[in-house]
Amino acid sequence: MGELKSGPLKGIRVLDLADPEGLYCTKLLADLGADVIRIEPPGGDPARKIGPFYKDESHREKSLYWFHYNTSKRSITLNLQTIDGKELFKRLSLKADIIVETFAPGVMDDMGVGWKKLSRANPRLILASITRFGQKGPWKQCEASDLVGVAVGGLLSTCGWPDRFPEKIGGSQAYHMASVQAAVGILMALYQRVKTQEGRHIDISMHASIPVSLMVSVPIYEKTGEIRKRDGDRHTDPANGIFPCKDGYIDFRLRIQRWDDFVHWLDTDGMAGELKDDKWKDPWFRQRPKNLQKIDEMFSEFLMRHTKKELYEDGQKRGFEIAPVNTVREVAENAQLRARDYFVPVEHPELDTTLEYLGPPYRLSLTPWKISTRAPLIGEHNREIYENELGLDRQEITTLVQAGVI
């Protein structure tokens, strides 16, 4: 598979020791052309047990979660708790450019494969350590999930409505933020290595990856002592937020200077009513709570006459900031994404099928992003790497398998 790789990171080798908080990082590198070797314990990585599963068959080779996060990678099995396993890992690290790991601080040192030892043998090595709270500090050994990450990072406190409990946002946001920050750090370290010929140890904290999403909330608190409150999707101006319509919801943002256009839009259905009176042209008048509520109620009645598609197309023609709140099905069928060839077909010969995968948000003209293969099977590349690259013969491999090393 290595020789089939293309992309801007072609020729870069990555050893992938990441748990879920780092899997997206190594996927990004793999789909950009890096030769990412996923190192799994014998029997397969625990992430293979995460559903949903292909055709609802609970099987470690049919996890759709695993499929998504491990495209373009190779897989070997290796038990790093054994002496022979550690020695094999050291040999692999001599030819590696990058190692991505998510062990707790100090674990790799305790195993004898920490940064100091590996970098002495390979000075060009880049080690990216993604942890819950970073390599130092009073919380460095604390456990955390994705939900804990967005909670202690402050993001959760800003999500939801002021009169309700904080609401979790969808997806594994803390894991993804940590992975993206790790990928950025790795690319910077690769750039620096071009000039210095030296590797780096990158300390990525999932916890510290979250506050960047709070925008100006922290600076405002530091300067004024004001703590940002949850405000749902509402604003101090009318017709701003998420509203129901005939077949779902739309998101609409009415700017002050577009009031006349807004009234004209409602009047196309004969629903502008008293909003055509000159007194409503005053933005301060519109912001009075009773008046704001009245505008939103009239707007909601107008929206309930139309579908998301009708509102989006007509609203965009009129230059409004409007968008449908799409379901996953509507995202998968989205004409704009389809026009960009965003969805990528990937063959799964062992399943006798082809599945569609999400593509990249960016396009590189000369060195394009590409999913080169589907996610690997457990230890699919053991022989390719242990025999062809490390020079082990088949008897040695058999002995290591029997000993539980690979």
Secondary structure, DSSP 8 states (H G I E B T S, - for coil): -GGG--STTTT-EEEEE--HHHHHHHHHHHHTT-EEEEEE-TT--GGGG-S-BGGG---TT-BHHHHHHTTTEEEEE--TTSHHHHHHHHHHHHT-SEEEE---TTHHHHTT--HHHHHHH-TT-EEEEEESS-SSSTTTT----HHHHHHHTSSGGGSS-TTS-----SS-HHHHHHHHHHHHHHHHHHHHHHHH----EEEEEHHHHSGGGGTTHHHHHHHH-------TT--SSSSEEEEEETTEEEEEE--GGGHHHHHHHHHTTT--GGGGSGGGG-HHHHTSHHHHHHHHHHHHHHHTTS-HHHHHHHHHHTT-EEEE---HHHHHT-HHHHHTT-SEEEEEGGGTEEEEE---S---SSS-----S----TTTTHIIIIITTT---HHHHHHHHHTT--
